[in-house]
Amino acid sequence: MDSIIVISSDDEASDEVTVPKFTATLYPTRRDSDVQSPSPTPKRRKVRDECSNDESEPSIKRRHALKHEDYTVAWICALAIEMAAARAVLDEIHDTLPKDRNDSNSYVLGGIRQHNVVIACLPIGQDGLVKAADVAANLHRTFKCIDIALMVGIGGGAPKIADLRLGDVVVGTRIMQSDLGKYVHDEFQRKAYPRPLPSKLGTLVTSLRSKLELDVSRLPTIMIDKFGKYRDFCRPNLEDRLFRETYRHSSGTSTCDKCDFSQQVPRSKRISKDPKVHYGAIASASHLMKDATKRDAIGKELQVMCFEMEAAGIVDTLPCLVIRGISDYSDSHKNDDWQKYAAATAASYARELLEEYRCRMPVASRRERDVPTGDTQASIKKRFLEQLAFDDMKVREKTIEEAQADTCRWITEHESYKAWLDVTQLPKHRGFLWIRGKPGAGKSTIMKFAFSNFKPPDGKRGISLSFFFNARGTYLQKSVVGMYRSLLYRLLQKSMGLPMNLEQLHDIGPRQTERLALVTLKDIFRTAVLSLGKRSLTCFIDALDESDEQQIIEMVQYFEDLADSSFQKGINFRVCFSSRHYPYIEIRRGERVILEDLLQHKLDLTRYVNNRLRINDPSLKETMQLKILEKAGGVFLWVKLVVDILNRENSRGGMALQRRLAEIPDDLSKLFGDILKRDQSDRSDGENLELLLCLLWILFAKQPLSPQEFDHALWSGLYQEQFIDEDLPDTPARYRNGSIERLIISSSKGLAELTRSETPTVQFMHESVRDFLLKDKGLSLLWPDLGYDSSDRDSLCQERLRSCCHAYLQHHRVQAIINEASTEGDRPNAMEEEFPFLEYVSQQALHHANAAALVVPQDTFVSQFFDLQGVKAMNLFQRYKARQYNLHTPALYVLADQGLDQLVRSRMKTETPKEVPGERFRHPFFAALVNGHKDTVAALLGLPSADFEGRDITRGLKCRKDSKEFKGRTPLSWAAQTGRCEIVKALLQNGASPNETDGEGCSPFFRAFYHDHESILRLLIDNGAELESYGTEALNFASYKGHEDFARFLIKKGAALEVPEGRLPRKPFYDPPWRHDLTAPLHIASHYGHDAIARLLIDEGGGSVDVRNIERQTPLMFAAAAGHEASVWLLVDRGADVHARDNPGRTTLMYASKAGREAVVRYLIDKGADVNARDSNGSTALIKASGIGCGDEATARLLLESGADVNLKDKFGSTALSNASKFRHGAVWWLLVTKGASNSA
């Protein structure tokens, strides 16, 4: 008979029957059998089948047209339903705009949050790669400011690669064109190559993915908000069926109603019906994939999760992110039932992605309410400037001597320099000029002169910036990070009105001053340069050779790309580099100046000698000048040093100037040796030691020393050898009267100097001095008896500095001032002034010891350091109390926290790593791990390095971010929990017990199985982990996950298959992912449909097929309730009792009937199940089938046809009919009425 559809909110009744209330559901399930009743006056409501285009739709605002350049997000679809889904997730729809005359696309324009989106769709009936490429090209013609592009729609899944379900979303991390290739001897050879994501989109996907690891996805909420009112786009009330790849669809019907359901692939049932998001490769081809065998073959070969037909045509034209909702399984059973729902889930994920994205938007496209006020913009830029700034940004430039009068002027007249400034020659050199020369040739002086005298081509509007790398300076003074920060600081300072991406600046938090990412700096600098418009920008970057070579290679490439982009936008952007002769770094285009080849440079040297050489005899001066220039080889520093030497000789009488000049080596490195060795035999031991200490402190100090620190550092070494008084120097007075500066010059023989900065430090006059001492083995030439000619040189030098620190720390006045300080770490006011070296000693002495420990044992010193209140001294200079140590903290913890791997190895011979309750990270292992000390972690594990069995044991760790996982753990329980197999193995090899318990009473075995780390469980068991406590739970996990091999392994190792007789299952203190009534592995395997595990447990494990839980439920009951037909057949075949009852007397048939499992009900009846059996409450299978949570008409009909009594009552007086009425099961209610159910029964 005809059914009558009712959607109502009113109670209706008749004299004979009670008609229930019916309410239409909005999300997320669309029930095709919803709400049927015999109401004579049905109430109807219009339900849209597709997302309406009605402009009056209340949830989507209407907005007038914007400009083409306002649209930054492209959204491309292939089908009308995909475009409808895209429209549904918009916040507002915009009026249309004119198109390019060659553009045949039609567009929907709208907004999502702060983004303006243009949606395009392929023409109806015209799909495939070529047409998709046309649509992308047309879109780019009309909308030229697209920042990111998305290809959003439906696709076919590859279920063997991932656990995909219909409606899940696949995000394409790479695209593979699967039909590219050729036929060779009738065999197709595939030539697919990956098209990876553009970095901007890859970063965006990673950002959202990492966020969802910690937070709940908004995808289900978006589905409710945006598709709740569109019934056809909600989840269908259909079975999600996946058939075996060898089973083809029954022909003659579009649905699978006539297919053999026994050919389905058993899969575990998901608890939630919310769609899941997967990340992986997507295959794109010009034909539809409808063959399961080919699907699996290509999926395995290319490792793709999804198949579709458009992406490969788009990505080369418009780089984009492909997002696909799974609407079928790419097999012959493909149909349209799930397409709209899949389109909706894909669109919802795309919206969530855009909510996460903060794109570069033109000023015109920002909504008025989103544009920061002038004050806000200024404050953001000001804060950003404060973060960019660092100490002594210009210190190297200030230290470089000014050019001698009338020198360096030639650079501005040089042909290459003029060509560099010539706008008409920009296409040739793209704004690059590179000045090269030998070490000491005077490149930095020339660069300083060129920058100081540079006049921008556009006058005062032009901007000029400089950065001088300083290898003797701090990290920021010698790194490309420091360079970008300095250039950005000066650029923004000189152009505060420059348009900037304020959102990008705003995202940089106040605590990121020292952690500004290189990629962020480069992005902001690029944005700033490309926003200059008609203003010119010229950058002078000196001494590239004084930074890391790999960083410089990448920096030069970055500037080349930036120069190309600037040229294309008509921006006048220039860069002048200077460096030594780099053998591996070159620019594609640019002007070049080689100093040694230039007559003008030689003339500069002539002028310098003529002005500085103090010889009164004109003839002798001319002769000496010619010889100096002949030997100099164009190296200015050599000339400067030689002129100084000759002037000193001349001041003493100058009887043998020519002979002295002849003795001076013409090589700069040998000249340094000559300066340092001269008169060595005439110097006292104290003077020689002073020279050695001076050189070593400048070479090997952990950070450049201040003049006050240098003064006390030299004193400590000389005091230790009893070459000086025991009284500490009065450093404040010595600094004021210039004594320290004279000490620096005298002790270094003129090769060291003070930097000219607000906080001066001691450094060599030129980087080539360091090269002489280390690369050219100058130290061993000067002190051949100290072992500096061997590979142990650096360790021996570090040992010398360590002994200086030790002597300083031992001094009675130093010990007294430490004693005077409070235990809370408050230091006396006079400490820093009177003891300027104490902070360095307290923080760095152990580091020098660690470097020396490779050659010289440090056990005695380490013990004395802690005995001499070294820890208290460390605390005195620690700003944050949380980072201060307890005074009685074991030495091993402090050493691990400081990352002193060699000292840790030595200390572990007498001290065992153990928990330190009062300390910040509680265990030496975690202290080393959090601080990123890889070598120290290896030392604590007893490994020679962090590479163990070919892998980095600390790979993937986010150090401080992951530290929250350490709480209450031992190293072994943490490693087991986090899946660190190499660390687990190393700990076990180093003596850790597999049966230890951590601070929460858990064993490593428990941590591993609870977090599903099978390989670690195997490792723990093989190393003696007991199975008695958690063996059954581990087998439960294997059964839950469907891991057959691991289940077999556990069974062989003796894991119990059920809770022993007479022992109640202990209440777990954790929350397992399965239901708490599933207490035996066979319960779980049956409930989740893991037939192979169930077969293994019964056949190989010897477990009882009718094992009971505390409620006396059997595995067959769970399998029947879950509807796993194959599991039901297996259990019955192995002897399961179909008549078994649980504690309340319920039968397996009742479970299947209540869950609406028609096929299982039929099978159980065929096996003799009693359809009229009653439980302890008198309820029957039919009463349960009509009750809460069921209402399946087919199941009720089957029970009735099999002899179920329609009018039986339970002990509460309920019948099947009253249940159907009470719980609004209209179809079942009508069926019962037609089968003779009586309301008065």
C-alpha positions, 0 to 999 in steps of 0.5 A: 500500500502507499505510504504517507510521509508526515513531518510534524511537530503535533501529537495525533491520536485516534481511538484505535492507535496512538500515532507518535510525534515525528520530527525531521532530522537535519544532520548528519543522516538522511533517512530514506525511510524517515517517518511514515504514519497513517495520518489522514491529514499529513503536514508537508514542508518543502525540502530542497534536493540541492543547494539553492541559488536563491539570492534571498537565502537567509544564511548567505549574505548578498554583497555588491561587486568588488574588484578583480584584484580583490579575489585571492582564492580560486576554487575549481569544481568539475561537477554541478553538485560540487559547485553547489556544495562550494556555494553552500559553504560561502558566507556571502555571495558577491555580484558578478564581474566582467570577464576577459574576452577570451574567458569562457568560464562562468563564475560564482563570487563570494566570501569565506571569512576574510577571503574573497573566493572565485568559484569556477566549474567545468562545462557540463558533460565536458570533464577530463584533464584538457578541459580542466586546464582550459578552465584554470587558464581562463580563470587566471586570465580574468583574476590575476591576483590569485594567491592560492587555488583549490580543486574541490570535489569527489573522487574514487577511493583506493581502500587498500592503501588507507582505511577509507570510507564513503564520505571521507576526505583525501587531501592531495599531498602530491598528484600522479598522472596515472595514464602517462606512459608507453606500450612496450611489447604489449605491456604498458610502462607507466611514466608517472612523476609526482607533482608535489604541493607548492610550499605555501599550500603544503605549509597551510595543510601542515598547519591545519593538520598539526592543529587537528592533532590537538584540537577537534576538527570543525568539519562536522560543525560546518556540515551541520551549519552549511548543509543541515537544511539541504537534505540530499547533501546529508549522509545517506541512510545506506550501508557503506559496502566495499566488495572484494576486488574480484567480485564484479557488480551484478549487471542490469541495476544501478544499485547493489541490491542484487549483489552478493553481500557475502562478497563484502570485505570485512571491515571494523565498524567506526564508532563515529559517522563523522568523515575522516581526513586522509593525507596522501597521493591522488591519481589523475587520468583522462578516464574514469577508474571503475576496475577494482583490480586495476585500482589496487595495482595502480594504487600499490604502484603509485601509492595513491589513495584516490582516483579522479580526472581533472587535477593533472590538467590543472596543477601545471597551469594553476598550482593548487591543492586537490581535495576529494570527498570519497563517493565510491571505491573506484570499482564496478559498483560505482553509483551516485548515491554518495556523491552529494554527501562526498561533495559536501564533506570535501567542501567543508574541509576546504572551508576549514582550511581557508579558516586557517589560512591568512593570505596576502590580501591587497589593501582594496580587498580588506573589509573596512572592519578588518583594516587596522587603524593607523595607530594599530598599523604603527604599533604592529610595525613598531613592535616588529622593529623592536623584535628585529633589532639586536645588539651591535647590528652595525658593529662590524661596519664601525670597526672598519677603518675609514678609507685613507684620503683620496683612496677608494674613489675609483670604485664610483668611476669604474665601468662595472659600477657605472653599468650596475647603476645604469637602469638601461642595463638592468636586463643584463645584470639584474642589479648585481655587482660582486667585488672579489679579492684576496683576504686582506685586500681591502674589500670591506674598506671599499664597501664601507666607502661605496655605501657611505658615498652612495647616492640613490638614482632617485635621490632622497626617495631611494633607500640604501642598506648595508650589512657587514658579516663579522666572523668574530662576532655573535651568531646574529652578526655572522649569520644570514638570519642576522643579515635579514633582520638587520636589512629588514630593520633598516628598510622598515625604519626608513619607510614606515609607510611601506605596505606590509602584510600586517597579519603576518607581522601580527602573528609574530609573538612578543617572545619570538625575538630570538626565534624569528624563522628564516623563512618568515624573515625572507617572506617579509623582506620579499613582500617589502621589496616588492611593495616599493613601487617607484622607490629604489632599494640598494643593498651593500652586503660585505664579507660573504666568506665570513658566514656559513657557506651553505647559508650564503649559497642559499642567500645568493639564490634567494637574492637572484630570485628576488631580483628577477621578480623585482625586475618583472615588476619594474622595481629598481632593486640592486645588490652589491656583494663583496667576498673572497674568491668563492670557488663554488658560488656564482651568480647567473648575471651581474657585474664583477670587480676583481681587486687584484686586477685593477690599476686603481686599487694599486694606486690606492695602495701607493697613496696609502704607503706614501701617506703613512710611511714615515721615512724622511729621505725621499729617495729611500722612501720611493725605493721602499714604496716600490718594493712594498707594492711589489711584494704586497700582491694587492693585499691592503692588510699586508701593506698596513702591517708592513708599514707599521713594522717599518715605521717602528724600525725607523723610529728606533733609528732605521739603520736597516730598513731595506734589510728588514723589508727583505726579511718580511714574508710576502705572504700574509699568513707568513707575515702573521707568523713573523710578527708573533715569532719575532723576539720570541726568544727574548721574551720572558715565560710570562710574556710568552704565556700572555701571548698564548692566553690572548690568542687562545681566548680570542680563538676558543672562548664560547662567546667574544669576551668583553674587555673586562672579562678579557682582563680577568681571563688573562690574569687567571691564567698568569696567576695560576702559573704564578707569573702575577700577583694574587690580587684580582685586577681593579678592572673598572679603574684599568678600563677607565685609564686605558690599561685594558686596551693597551693590554689587548694590543700588547698581548696580541702583538697588535693583531687584536682590537676592541670592537667599536660598539656600545658593548665592545668585545675583543677580536682579531683585527682581521679574520685572516689572523684566525686562518693563520693560527688554525688553518695554517697551523700557526699555533703549532709553529709558535709553540711546537712543544705543546702538542698543537700540531696534532689532531688533539690541538683543539682539546688541548687549547680548551683544557688551557682555558678550562684551567683558567676558569678553574683557577678563577673559581678557586680564588678565595675572593671569588668563593667569598662573593659566592658565599655572600650571595643568597641561596635564592640566587640574588647576587650582590650589587658589586659582583658584576663590576668587581668579578666581571669574569665570574658569569663566564666561568660559571656558565662556560667552564664545564663547556670548556671541560667537555671539549677538553675531555676528548683528550684530558680526563675531567673527572677531578675538575667536575667534582671540584666544580660542584664542591666549589659551589659551581651550581650556586654560581650558575644560578646567580646568573640565571634570570629565570628561577625555574631554570635554576638548579637545586644546590644538591642536584646530582652532577649528572643531571646538570651535565645532561641539562647543559648538553655536555656529552663527554662529561656525561659519558665519564660521569656515568662510570660512577653515577647512574641516571635516575629521577631527580624529583625537584628538578624541572625535567626530573630526569637527566635523559629528559633534560637532554632531550628537551634541550635538543642535546642529541649527543648527550642523549646518545651518551646517556643511552650508552651509544657512540652517537645519535645515529643508532642502526642507521637512524637518528634516535631524536628524529622528529622530536619538537623538544620543548613542545613534546616535553609534556609527554615526559611527566610521570614517565621513565625514559623507557616508559616514555620511549615505549609510549611514543614509539621510539623503537631505537631508544627502547632498544638502546635502553634495554641494552643499557640495562633498563628493566622491561618490567619497571613501573613509572610514576603513574604505576604503568609498565613500558609494556602497558604504555606500548600497547595502549599507544599501539606500538606493536614493534616495541611490544615485541621488543619488550617481550623478547627482552623479558617483559611479563605478560601476566599483568597486561598480556590479555589487554595486549591481545585485546588491542591486537584484536581491536586493531586487526593485527593478525601477526601480532596476535599470533606472536602474543599467543605463542608467547603465552598471553591469556585468551580470557580472564582466569576463572573466578577472577573478576576483570580488574577495572582499568585505570585507562580508557580503552578504545573499545567498550568495557564489556568486551573483556576477552580478545574474541569478544573484541574481534567478533564485535569489530568483524576481524574474522582472521583474528577470531579464527586465529584465537579459536583455531590456534589459541584454543580459546572457547568459542562461547567465552563469557564476560561478566554479563555472560555475553558471548562473542556471537552476541557481539558479532550479531549485534554489530552485523558482521555476517562473516563473523557470525558464520565463522563462530557458528561454524566453530560451534558457537551456541545460537541459543546461549543467553546472557545474565538478563536472558537475552539471546543472540537473535534478540541482539541481532533483531534490536540492531536491525541486522536482517541478514544475521536474523535470517541466518540465526533463524535458519540455524534454529533460533527461537523467534518467540524466546523471552528474556527475564523481562518477558521481551522478545526479538520482535519487541526489541526490533520495534523498540528504541534505537531500531525500528527496522521494517525488514527485520520486523517483517522477517520475524513475523514471517518466521512465526513471531507472535505479534501480540506478546507482552513483556512484564511491563505490558509493552508490545511490539506495537506500543514500542513502535508507536512510542519510539516513532517507528512509523513503517514498523508500526504500520507493518504490525497493524497490517499483521494483526497487532492489537492496541488492546493486546 
